Amino acid sequence: MSEDIINKPSHYHKNEIDVNGYLEKHFPTEGSYTVSEGFYIGNVIKYTSRYKNKNGLEDLEKARFNLNKLIELESKDK
């Protein structure tokens, strides 16, 4: 059986984590997070959960970039 790279890529489901399901559950249409906060948080989760099986250090650097953007947003609110 071949992998469904569009609807269920294996790198999004490692270690029993469904990244898309997590995002849908924690960042619904209405909630306490802004869309941009949800975007950055989701990307941090995405890149850290797949780095070993996809792009290695590059994905960790992408995660750091997104975390830094989230920190910038949070710092502006203070």
MDAnalysis code that builds the backbone (N, CA, C; Angstrom):
import MDAnalysis as mda
import numpy as np

u = mda.Universe.empty(234, n_residues=78, atom_resindex=np.repeat(np.arange(78), 3), trajectory=True)
u.add_TopologyAttr("name", ["N", "CA", "C"] * 78)
u.add_TopologyAttr("resid", np.arange(1, 79))
u.add_TopologyAttr("resname", ["MET", "SER", "GLU", "ASP", "ILE", "ILE", "ASN", "LYS", "PRO", "SER", "HIS", "TYR", "HIS", "LYS", "ASN", "GLU", "ILE", "ASP", "VAL", "ASN", "GLY", "TYR", "LEU", "GLU", "LYS", "HIS", "PHE", "PRO", "THR", "GLU", "GLY", "SER", "TYR", "THR", "VAL", "SER", "GLU", "GLY", "PHE", "TYR", "ILE", "GLY", "ASN", "VAL", "ILE", "LYS", "TYR", "THR", "SER", "ARG", "TYR", "LYS", "ASN", "LYS", "ASN", "GLY", "LEU", "GLU", "ASP", "LEU", "GLU", "LYS", "ALA", "ARG", "PHE", "ASN", "LEU", "ASN", "LYS", "LEU", "ILE", "GLU", "LEU", "GLU", "SER", "LYS", "ASP", "LYS"])
u.atoms.positions = np.array([
    [0.851, -1.178, 0.000],
    [0.000, 0.000, 0.000],
    [0.895, 1.239, 0.000],
    [0.632, 2.147, -0.920],
    [1.460, 3.346, -1.007],
    [0.952, 4.434, -0.054],
    [1.870, 5.317, 0.284],
    [1.550, 6.404, 1.218],
    [0.670, 7.451, 0.538],
    [-0.305, 7.972, 1.270],
    [-1.143, 9.072, 0.789],
    [-0.464, 10.370, 1.192],
    [0.441, 10.853, 0.359],
    [1.268, 12.012, 0.678],
    [0.452, 13.305, 0.763],
    [-0.724, 13.347, 0.144],
    [-1.549, 14.560, 0.168],
    [-2.418, 14.615, 1.420],
    [-3.172, 13.576, 1.690],
    [-4.153, 13.599, 2.773],
    [-3.633, 13.116, 4.116],
    [-2.600, 12.273, 4.115],
    [-2.076, 11.758, 5.376],
    [-0.597, 11.425, 5.239],
    [0.236, 12.467, 5.067],
    [1.669, 12.190, 4.951],
    [2.208, 11.643, 6.268],
    [3.062, 10.649, 6.183],
    [3.538, 9.967, 7.391],
    [4.301, 10.899, 8.327],
    [4.986, 11.902, 7.798],
    [5.753, 12.793, 8.666],
    [4.858, 13.720, 9.486],
    [3.556, 13.762, 9.223],
    [2.627, 14.542, 10.045],
    [1.982, 13.694, 11.133],
    [2.323, 12.414, 11.191],
    [1.666, 11.505, 12.122],
    [2.665, 10.670, 12.911],
    [3.818, 11.207, 13.187],
    [4.839, 10.493, 13.950],
    [4.534, 10.576, 15.441],
    [4.918, 9.548, 16.155],
    [4.772, 9.512, 17.621],
    [3.345, 9.790, 18.071],
    [2.386, 9.278, 17.300],
    [0.964, 9.410, 17.630],
    [0.476, 10.853, 17.658],
    [1.201, 11.749, 17.007],
    [0.777, 13.148, 16.937],
    [0.209, 13.402, 15.550],
    [-1.044, 13.812, 15.487],
    [-1.663, 14.236, 14.239],
    [-1.636, 15.762, 14.262],
    [-0.664, 16.352, 13.579],
    [-0.466, 17.801, 13.642],
    [-1.713, 18.547, 13.197],
    [-2.325, 18.134, 12.103],
    [-3.525, 18.828, 11.629],
    [-4.657, 18.711, 12.634],
    [-4.851, 17.528, 13.203],
    [-5.897, 17.349, 14.214],
    [-5.645, 18.209, 15.438],
    [-4.381, 18.302, 15.848],
    [-4.031, 19.147, 16.993],
    [-4.402, 20.596, 16.717],
    [-4.043, 21.078, 15.551],
    [-4.325, 22.470, 15.205],
    [-5.826, 22.739, 15.159],
    [-6.574, 21.828, 14.566],
    [-8.020, 22.012, 14.485],
    [-8.664, 22.022, 15.863],
    [-8.153, 21.208, 16.762],
    [-8.708, 21.140, 18.112],
    [-8.355, 22.375, 18.940],
    [-7.109, 22.828, 18.857],
    [-6.641, 23.893, 19.731],
    [-6.783, 25.290, 19.154],
    [-7.039, 25.413, 17.867],
    [-7.200, 26.726, 17.247],
    [-8.461, 26.763, 16.407],
    [-9.605, 26.626, 17.067],
    [-10.864, 26.668, 16.325],
    [-11.104, 28.078, 15.786],
    [-12.167, 28.216, 15.033],
    [-12.501, 29.508, 14.441],
    [-12.573, 30.618, 15.480],
    [-13.159, 30.319, 16.613],
    [-13.233, 31.288, 17.701],
    [-12.426, 30.754, 18.869],
    [-11.586, 31.583, 19.413],
    [-10.766, 31.137, 20.523],
    [-9.934, 32.274, 21.072],
    [-9.038, 31.940, 21.982],
    [-8.237, 32.964, 22.644],
    [-6.954, 33.295, 21.895],
    [-6.654, 32.595, 20.814],
    [-5.445, 32.859, 20.041],
    [-5.798, 33.614, 18.769],
    [-4.924, 34.521, 18.361],
    [-5.113, 35.155, 17.063],
    [-4.729, 34.159, 15.975],
    [-5.126, 34.433, 14.773],
    [-4.781, 33.560, 13.660],
    [-3.266, 33.470, 13.518],
    [-2.572, 34.584, 13.639],
    [-1.115, 34.554, 13.488],
    [-0.462, 33.765, 14.618],
    [-0.967, 33.879, 15.844],
    [-0.418, 33.078, 16.944],
    [-0.616, 31.590, 16.662],
    [-1.808, 31.230, 16.240],
    [-2.093, 29.837, 15.916],
    [-1.206, 29.327, 14.792],
    [-0.964, 30.173, 13.805],
    [-0.101, 29.810, 12.691],
    [1.311, 29.511, 13.172],
    [1.871, 30.394, 13.988],
    [3.234, 30.186, 14.472],
    [3.330, 28.984, 15.402],
    [2.376, 28.819, 16.291],
    [2.380, 27.667, 17.192],
    [2.282, 26.376, 16.380],
    [1.376, 26.358, 15.414],
    [1.221, 25.172, 14.575],
    [2.488, 24.830, 13.822],
    [3.171, 25.850, 13.328],
    [4.412, 25.591, 12.607],
    [5.507, 25.067, 13.527],
    [5.579, 25.575, 14.742],
    [6.570, 25.048, 15.695],
    [6.312, 23.557, 15.930],
    [5.061, 23.210, 16.152],
    [4.700, 21.805, 16.374],
    [5.015, 20.977, 15.130],
    [4.637, 21.487, 13.971],
    [4.856, 20.766, 12.718],
    [6.339, 20.491, 12.491],
    [7.153, 21.530, 12.574],
    [8.565, 21.351, 12.250],
    [9.309, 20.515, 13.290],
    [8.966, 20.651, 14.558],
    [9.670, 19.852, 15.568],
    [9.226, 18.394, 15.544],
    [7.983, 18.136, 15.166],
    [7.509, 16.757, 15.177],
    [7.991, 15.951, 13.978],
    [8.452, 16.599, 12.931],
    [8.851, 15.863, 11.733],
    [10.333, 15.944, 11.398],
    [11.104, 16.720, 12.157],
    [12.467, 17.027, 11.727],
    [13.345, 15.802, 11.499],
    [13.190, 14.773, 12.298],
    [14.021, 13.568, 12.149],
    [13.721, 12.821, 10.849],
    [12.488, 12.934, 10.361],
    [12.072, 12.164, 9.204],
    [11.956, 12.985, 7.931],
    [12.260, 14.281, 8.011],
    [12.110, 15.075, 6.799],
    [13.373, 15.881, 6.530],
    [13.522, 17.058, 7.110],
    [14.618, 17.958, 6.730],
    [15.645, 18.206, 7.825],
    [15.615, 17.441, 8.905],
    [16.628, 17.545, 9.951],
    [16.787, 18.948, 10.513],
    [18.012, 19.409, 10.562],
    [18.338, 20.708, 11.146],
    [17.553, 21.845, 10.497],
    [17.312, 21.765, 9.209],
    [16.549, 22.819, 8.526],
    [15.167, 22.994, 9.156],
    [14.492, 21.889, 9.466],
    [13.172, 21.988, 10.100],
    [13.278, 22.563, 11.507],
    [14.336, 22.239, 12.240],
    [14.515, 22.833, 13.571],
    [14.744, 24.339, 13.466],
    [15.464, 24.763, 12.447],
    [15.669, 26.200, 12.250],
    [14.368, 26.897, 11.875],
    [13.529, 26.228, 11.087],
    [12.214, 26.775, 10.755],
    [11.356, 26.878, 12.012],
    [11.438, 25.866, 12.878],
    [10.693, 25.903, 14.140],
    [11.158, 27.084, 14.989],
    [12.464, 27.296, 15.055],
    [13.005, 28.415, 15.835],
    [12.528, 29.748, 15.272],
    [12.520, 29.888, 13.957],
    [12.032, 31.099, 13.323],
    [10.594, 31.388, 13.758],
    [9.744, 30.359, 13.690],
    [8.336, 30.536, 14.054],
    [8.166, 30.820, 15.539],
    [8.963, 30.196, 16.377],
    [8.915, 30.473, 17.808],
    [9.345, 31.911, 18.078],
    [10.374, 32.367, 17.407],
    [10.811, 33.756, 17.575],
    [9.737, 34.742, 17.134],
    [9.011, 34.429, 16.067],
    [7.909, 35.295, 15.629],
    [6.818, 35.338, 16.689],
    [6.523, 34.202, 17.305],
    [5.523, 34.152, 18.367],
    [5.986, 34.974, 19.574],
    [7.257, 34.878, 19.914],
    [7.806, 35.662, 21.013],
    [7.712, 37.155, 20.711],
    [7.981, 37.545, 19.469],
    [7.839, 38.945, 19.080],
    [6.414, 39.428, 19.262],
    [5.447, 38.628, 18.840],
    [4.039, 39.002, 19.022],
    [3.687, 39.163, 20.492],
    [4.132, 38.227, 21.296],
    [3.839, 38.260, 22.734],
    [4.515, 39.467, 23.386],
    [5.696, 39.801, 22.946],
    [6.427, 40.945, 23.517],
    [5.737, 42.263, 23.202],
    [5.110, 42.360, 22.042],
    [4.382, 43.575, 21.649],
    [3.173, 43.798, 22.537],
    [2.593, 42.723, 23.051],
    [1.390, 42.810, 23.882],
    [1.701, 43.245, 25.309],
    [2.944, 43.299, 25.701],
    [3.329, 43.612, 27.083],
    [3.575, 45.088, 27.244],
])
